Amino acid sequence: MIELTEKVQKFLAKKKHHLYIDGHNSESSIEDNIPVINPADETTIGYVAVASTEDVDRAVKSSKRAFHPDADWRKMLPSDRAKIIFKLADLIETHAESLAQMVTLENGKLIKDARSSDAGGAAHTFRYYAGWATKIEGETLDISQKQRGGQQNFAFTKREPVGVVAAIIPWNFPLSIAAWKVAPALAAGCTVVLKPSEETPLSALMLAELATEAGLPPGVLNVVTGDGTRTGAALSSHPEVSKVTFTGSIQTGKLIGKAAMENVNGVSLELGGKSPAIVFDDAIDLNAVAKGVAAGIFRNQGQVCVAGSRVYIQKKIFDKVVADIAHVAEGMKISHGFDESADMGPLVSQSHWTKVKNYIDKGEQESKMVTGGKNPMDKGYYLQPTIFSSEDNKLSIIQEEIFGPVLVAVPFDDMDDAIAKANDNIMGLAATVWTANVSKSMKMIERLEAGIIYVNSPVRSDPNLPLGGFKQSGIGTELGKGGVYNYTKLKAVNIVY
């Protein structure tokens, strides 16, 4: 166990953590609170307040005031807005170890992943979008409309910030996904009310404190903690919210989308994934492919929206590749997140562990288990990397998102068969293709129903690479140029002179 930083120790010493509204900690109007559990040893590391409907209203009104045309944030030059976002990126890097430790404590993920994906990824994302603050553009247009009386015209578009953004984030990458939403919204000139998952709220509160230290005016970033049924529902349905952005399950996303549409608010949804990995028999190095497929599903204990949880392997090499992936899985060290030599940590919570284990139990009844399926520890929410083999593409463990370290291997005959099986799902978030044939990979890219595709590599996110799903995997995209334009509205202007 590594020594916790002084910043983390001071933060945890508070025990009870309040909401963050108007640039400072703010007590909830109700006494209820939620324990934050360390999934590695099942200990309680703190409690967070539950924001009531009244508290959510306070937070939204605070962000509304900060968005007023006379408020400092709205009057600020884009270059000055960029300076603050750059400063926040610098502060995240300065406190990267503290932020990473907090993510590992509340989420259970490996500290090395928390450093790179969460703290490092958040800093990278804020720095990327800081550059966008000065580069949001409209267009000049030639229109067909003839002007009366020999007059002329000048037509153009301009982009403006949408207003108050409600950002509701999941627990699997609590800091980096917060950055995916907060950074582009701030770059666009919006204000944000952030609601983190009840499992992982502490890193979001730390982020808000750093944002104030960076110079963000009060109310520009508020954080409301609580559960989905009270806090999340109140936020997504608030009439003064202009845009709701959500990452999470399909079921919750549909509820949030309906609530947002009651007020005709903008909405972007990054939802579930059941992503296929497709391995052809002409892949150059099958051992490397096995490691890549394993990394694609077992990273972060399989709690990744783009995880390659279905692997389709050409029949000629099916047995070998499955055996190679199993060999990689069985060699992975399972331990607590602060073990620098570990390959896998615990799942995020008892309830999620139970959900994943129920799928594993069902998989044992429906198909052949190749390896895994057990909790090797006496305490904590651990699961071995688990692999099933089946020829039935309709099994629940193939069709439904498990969101855990569970991989199902299915053989295929040829390209048409692989595409048919890969596309046979209500979700279409990501896919990977493993082949040495460039023409084959391009044909696969054209025909796969997925929003992001990697060839000869597991899927990895980058601030300049858009991420969005097809079918029921979501609406809209995050990251890249579209990520910042998602938080703008387009105004068309025609001047007659």
Secondary structure as UniProt FT lines:
FT   HELIX           6..13
FT   STRAND          16..17
FT   STRAND          19..21
FT   TURN            22..23
FT   STRAND          24..26
FT   STRAND          33..38
FT   TURN            39..42
FT   STRAND          43..49
FT   HELIX           53..66
FT   TURN            69..70
FT   HELIX           72..75
FT   HELIX           78..94
FT   HELIX           96..107
FT   HELIX           111..113
FT   HELIX           114..120
FT   HELIX           121..132
FT   TURN            133..134
FT   STRAND          140..141
FT   HELIX           148..150
FT   STRAND          153..161
FT   STRAND          164..168
FT   TURN            174..175
FT   HELIX           176..188
FT   STRAND          191..195
FT   TURN            198..199
FT   HELIX           202..214
FT   TURN            218..219
FT   STRAND          221..223
FT   HELIX           228..232
FT   HELIX           233..236
FT   TURN            239..240
FT   STRAND          243..247
FT   HELIX           250..262
FT   TURN            263..264
FT   STRAND          266..270
FT   STRAND          276..279
FT   TURN            281..282
FT   HELIX           286..298
FT   HELIX           299..302
FT   TURN            305..306
FT   STRAND          310..314
FT   HELIX           315..317
FT   HELIX           318..330
FT   TURN            337..338
FT   TURN            340..341
FT   HELIX           350..366
FT   STRAND          368..371
FT   STRAND          386..389
FT   TURN            393..394
FT   HELIX           396..399
FT   STRAND          406..412
FT   HELIX           415..422
FT   STRAND          427..428
FT   STRAND          430..434
FT   HELIX           438..447
FT   STRAND          452..455
FT   TURN            463..464
FT   STRAND          467..468
FT   STRAND          470..471
FT   TURN            472..473
FT   STRAND          474..475
FT   STRAND          477..478
FT   HELIX           480..485
FT   TURN            486..487
FT   STRAND          488..496
//
